[in-house]
Every structure is written in C-alpha cells, then in structure tokens.
C-alpha cells in the first residue's frame, strides 16, 4: 500500500473520530471506550499493512 493511501486513511479515521467526539453527545465512558477500540483497530491494521502480523481473520482460537 502506498504511503499516500496510508496517510489518507489515517487522516480520515482521525477526522471521523474527532467529529464523533465533538459533535455526538455521549457519556465520557462510552467515548473513551470508542476511542480505545478505534485506536486498537488502527494499530492492528497498521501492523498488518507493514507485515508485522499476519491476517487476523485466518487465526483460530481454541481447538
């Protein structure tokens, strides 16, 4: 994936998260949970893009 595409995706995700945080009324606890979920999701996606971890969908948990 080209670096420009990577930057565009990060900017769009950051902008959407900022818009949600500022303009959608929510409890502070729900906002923090949403922020954590989005940040963890973006970090996992970045690790997959750079090839540090494999495809999460192919992993199996348990037997």
DAVEN-V745062 format. One record per residue. PSI is psi in whole degrees, 0 to 359 (none if undefined). OMEGA is omega in radians with two decimals (* if undefined). NEAR is the number of other ideal C-beta (glycine too) atoms within 8 Angstrom. Layout:
PSI/OMEGA/NEAR, PSI/OMEGA/NEAR
This chain:
128/3.13/4, 153/-3.09/5, 324/3.13/5, 316/3.12/6, 319/3.12/8, 314/3.13/11, 320/3.13/8, 316/3.13/8, 316/3.14/8, 319/3.13/9, 318/-3.13/8, 315/3.12/8, 317/3.12/10, 318/3.12/8, 316/3.11/8, 318/3.12/8, 320/3.10/11, 316/3.13/8, 316/3.12/9, 316/-3.11/10, 326/-3.06/9, 328/-2.96/6, 353/3.08/5, 118/-3.11/7, 122/3.14/2, 160/3.02/7, 148/-3.10/5, 325/3.14/6, 320/3.13/6, 321/3.10/8, 318/3.13/11, 321/3.10/8, 317/3.11/8, 316/3.12/11, 316/-3.14/10, 316/-3.14/8, 317/-3.14/8, 316/-3.13/10, 316/3.12/8, 318/3.10/8, 317/3.13/8, 320/3.12/10, 316/3.11/8, 318/3.11/10, 317/3.11/8, 320/3.10/9, 323/3.08/9, 319/-3.13/12, 319/-3.13/8, 0/3.05/6, 16/-3.14/5, 323/3.02/5, 157/-3.13/7, 196/-3.14/6, 120/-3.14/6, 325/-3.12/8, 335/-3.12/4, 350/-3.12/6, 143/3.11/7, 139/3.12/4, 130/3.13/3, 198/-2.99/3, none/*/1
